[in-house]
Structures are given as structure tokens and as C-alpha cells.
Amino acid sequence: MTTPAKQLRIAIETCELPHPQFLEHFKPLRQRIEDAMDGAASRIERVVGPSRVGKSMLINALSRPFPETKVNGRRHVPVLVVPVPTPVSPLLLPSCVLTALGLPVQRSITSGAMGNRMLDQLKLAGTRVVIFEEASHLVEPGARVPPRAAGDWLKTLADALNLTLFLFGVPRLERLFEHNEQLRMRTSAPRRLLPYDSRIPEHMKAFHSCVATYANLFRESGYPIDLPGPVLTYQCYLLSGGLIGVVSRCMQELASQMAYESPRSLTFADCQAAANAIEAAGSRHFPAFKNPEVLQGDVAPAALHQAFVQVMNDNDLAVPLIPEPLRGVQ
């Protein structure tokens, strides 16, 4: 039976936010896919960013318009999403592509034979774009493929079938290109999907719009969040450090906690319970949803900035210097 709580959960879980940071990368990458479909020369793109910044949502949005179909009775897989396992080995590189194609993998053959089978199957499927999810696993400490060899494998894959490759991963992915200058020179400039910076007014405006979109879904389902908009925005920022994926996870948890509740207003305590049930990304010195008496002016700009700094530091990213005219709350 469909209940208001179930409708709310589905609405929150299926919500995709076309926010500015997302669109900045989606539009040109979508054009790369269109070019590949038209037979353009191979391209290699890399998108790096912290966990929970929205890379998976971007991958889903890019691949969804190009689903697997049947053409004259033959499978056609124009865009293939390949999760990269960890730890990865020479044999696992081609086998993970075959697995993504839904084909059985023979473990008893050599990596060379496996690679040839992979190329044959990609050609048969008419694949034009391969999206490697979690490509940073290629340069994790436990990887059994040297970074230079992994880069050579990717370059060969792109050249063999004139494929366009997208590599998504955490900032560690950059090491792959540092160890292989030929791959680096073949690849477009890195795309960095980063959290929203509280010091930049346009960033906070976009972040607030994302939070408001989720709040509207709760209200439309009969579960309005009984907090002023700015209060909810600032608390979500403290929780996430500007990572929209963390906000999404918190909203999903809040919806799940309403599973057996009739429609009602949601309180600060409800939001606090949801926040406590997930892993926060912001600073431990300024925890979110801790003070039920919080007012809009009670969140200092320094506390918001510290949440952003925590996310950047945790991901080995430098905190950018902001020119004075762009500064907002800081």
C-alpha cells in the first residue's frame, strides 16, 4: 500500500538536483558523449572530487539517456558504466569491463586473452563511451597494477576502438596522470567537482536552493520541516561542509524515520535524529543540529567555513583563496 510516508521516501530518494556545480560538468560531458556517438575522435576526461560530492549522480545522469537496446537483434550498449574494483589487478581490468557488459568471465585465461575478448565484445556492443566509476582505485596503495601501466592500458583501450573514456574518482586519481605523461597529454584538463564554499554568496545561494528543494518535497508530502529556511540551510551546511551528497543522505534518513508516522510537522529534534544517524562531513568543533534554540544569526561565518575546510582537508585538497569581491558570509 502506498502511504504518504512511502511517497515521501521515494520522492527524496529519486530527487536529482540540477544545481550549478552539477550542470557545470554535466553539459560539456554530455556534449562529449554526443560527439562520440557521431564518430568524433577519442577523448579522455577525468572528474575528481570528494566522496558524496555528487559524482555518482553525474554518472547516472550522463548514462541514463543512452540505455542498452537491441539493434537488429543484437545488443547495443552505447555508454557503458564500469565500476573499478579494489584491489585491482591486470586481469581484473578487462574482466571488470566484461562484467559491466553482463558477460561471464573466464578466470583461467591470461590477461592478454582477456583483453582481446574485452575489445571484441565492446566492438560487438557498439560501445562508444566507457565511464569508469571509482577509477581512483587504480592508484590506491593495494592496487597490483603500477600507475604507469594502468595509464598505458587506458590509453590503449581508447585508441583501439576510438573510445571516449570518462574517469571518475576521488582526488587521489590525479596520481594516475602524474605517473604517465603520455596519458596526461592525451587527457582534457581535469574537472573538479567540489563542495560549495560558504564564503562565496553565489555558492550559498545555490546550496540554499538545494536544501529548499528537499524541504519542498517534505512539505508537499505532508511533512513540512518546521524550521526557518536559513536555519535549515546553515545546519545542513555545518553537517555537510557544502557536499550536496551528504545533504541528500540526511534527507533520505529523515524521510526513512517517518516510515511509520502519519503526516505531521517535523521538528528540530527530528532533524537532529536524522543527522545523528549518518556520518557528518563537517567540522567536529561545530556539529550540526546540536542546539535546539538555534536562530539564524547563531551560526558564525567562521563555523561554516570550518565545515568547508574540514571536507577539503579530509580529501587532501587545498582550500582556495577567495578574491575580496567574491567574499560573502566570511
Buried (B, 14 or more C-beta within 10 A) or exposed (E): EEBBBBBBBEBBEEBEBEBBBBBEBBEEBBEBBEBBBEEEEBBBBBBBBBBBBBBBBBBEBBBEEBEEEEEEEEBBBBBBBBBBBEEBEBBBBBBBBBBBBEBEBEEEBEBEEBBBBBBEBBEEBBBBBBBBBBBBBBBBEEBEBBBBBBBBBBBEBBEBBEBBBBBBBBBBBBBBBEBBEEBBEBBEEBBBBBBBBBBBEEBBEBBBEBBEBBBEBBEEBBBBBEBEEBBBBBBBBBBBBBBBBBBBBBBBBBBBBBEEBEBEEBEBEBBBBBBEEBEBBBBEEBBBBEEEEBEEEEBEEEBBBBBBBBBBEEBEBEEEEBEEEEEBBB
